Amino acid sequence: MHFNSETDNVSFIDLYEVNSCKLIPTTENNSDIIVKIEFEFQFKENHKKELILFYTIEEDQLGQICLYENHQLAKKWTKIIQDCISA
């Protein structure tokens, strides 16, 4: 679920079909400012990749105040997902 979105945005991924999940932070040009955080799922079949949005600065009503917490939460979810895939 993308909580910062004005409209509900829910994505479903079948982890049985996934090889890996990693976190993809996108930064502003030539800076360390994160403007977007996505999960990248690589599927077993065809090695297809799918990006799922977790955070975007455009929808952060507090102007990156929640970025640190969102980034930490995304890291925790990435580990949980990877553990589920590995099991």
Buried (B, 14 or more C-beta within 10 A) or exposed (E): EBEBEEEEEEEEBEEEEBEBBEBBBEEEEEEEEBBBBBBBBBBEEEEEEEEBBBBBBEBBEEEEEBBEEBBEBBEEBBEEBBEEBEE
